[in-house]
Amino acid sequence: MNFMKCYFRWDEQFIGGTTYIKIDDGYATKQIVVTPNKYIASNRKDEEHHFYLAEGLLDANEIIQYGGSEISEKQFYDIWNEYRDGLIDKWNVTKGRFPIGLEVEGIIEVFYPQGVIVSIRKTKLVWLITKSVKIAQNQKIFIHDTK
């Protein structure tokens, strides 16, 4: 199966929900589990499961062999956007507090293929930085436009 861009879903027995995953060039770039009482997504830290994103090169045949099925981009984004829309008010407040170009201090939480997630100190914010990031000891990281 060609892995340029594809989407899958499967029942997640360990967590007790359904997992949806977006794969680009063989690597997971977005993942979300829908459980009866919450979403666990790759872009927000969950208390129990942390940042929930599959690691390494993925094998579509293995996903299908273990009960997964390919879904459409629309099916994936219907779930992802429902989750995202529940957070849009918080996101808009965050964008107002931390405009593009603002100097911030934070801790790198995770490196993803599409960017770095940084926790901003003294807040509960976690930010995905996808462009032009300085990362070195005692250097500053700037938030840039992620469009």
N, C-alpha and C positions, 0 to 999 in steps of 0.2 A: 504494500500500500504506500502510495506517495504521501509524504508527511509535510508538504509545503505548508499547508494550513488545514487543520482538521479539528473536529470537536467530538468528544465522547461523553457518555454518561454511564454510571454503574451504581448499583446499590452498595452502600458502604456499611457492612455489618459491624465493624469495630466501633464506629461512631454512631451508627443508627440513623442513617439518612441516605441521600442520593448525592453522589459526586458528579460534578460537571467540570470538564477540563478543556482548555484551548491549547492546542499544540502548534507551534511554529517551527518548521525545519527540524522536527524530532524532539523539541524541548518544550516543556510546559511553560506557558507564559501567564496564564490565568487559571485559577482553580477555585471552586466553591463547593461546599457541602451544604445541602439543605436538610436540616433536621426538623423534628416537630416543633422545637422551641427556639431555634436560632440558625443563623448563617455562620459558617466558618469559611473565610475567604483568604486568598493568598495576599491580599493587599492590607490586611489589618491583623494585628496580633491577637490571637485567641489565648485566653488564660491557660487553657489545658493543652491546646494543639499548636500554639505559637503561630508562625507563618506557614500556612498549609499549602505547599506547592511541591509537586513531584520533582525529584532531582535526577539528573543524568539523562541520557538518551533513552527515549521511550520507544517501545516496540508495539505498533498498532495490533499486530497479530496476538501478542500476549494480552493486551487489554481486552480484545474480543474473546480470546480463549478463556479468560477468567470472568466472563459474564458481562463485559462492557459492550456497548453498541455505539456506532457512529451516529451523530446527530447533526442537524444543520446549524449553520452560524446563527440563524434567527432563534432556534431553540435555545442555544447557549445564552445569547444576549437577552432573551426574554427573562431568564433566571437572573443573570448578572445585573441587569438594569433594575429589576425589582429590588434587589439587595441595595444597589447603589442609590436608588431614589429614596430609600429610607434614611439615607445619611446626607442627603444633599444640603439640608439646612446647616448641619454641622460643618460641612465642607465650605459653604459660602462664608460662614463666620471665620473659619480658619484662613481662607484666602484673604479676607479683610485684615486679619491680624498680622499675617506674614506675606506681604506683597512680594512679587518677583523682584529679585535683586537684593532683598534684605539679608543682612549678615546675621547668621544664627549659629548657635553652638549646639551640637548634638552628638549622638552616639550612633555609629553604624550598626544597624540591627541585622541586615541580611543583604547579600549581593544576589541579584537576580539577573538573568540574561538581558532583560530590558532596562535595568537600572539598579539603583541602590536605595534601600529604605533606611531612613535616618529617623531616630527618635529625637525630638527637640526637648532639651532639658527643661525642667520645671513646668512641663505641660504634659498632657496625655497624647500629644500629636505624634504621628508617624508620617513621614513624607517620602514619596518616591521621587528621586532625582534621576533624570534621564539624560541630561546634557551637561557638558562642560563642567565637571566637578573636580575641584582640587582635593585630593585626598593624600595627605602626608602628615607626619607628626608635627603638631603645633601649627598647622596651616588651617586656614578658614575655608569652609564650604559655603558656596552661595547657591540659593535657590534660583533656578532658571526656568523659563517657560517650558512646560512639558507637552505642548501641543504638537 
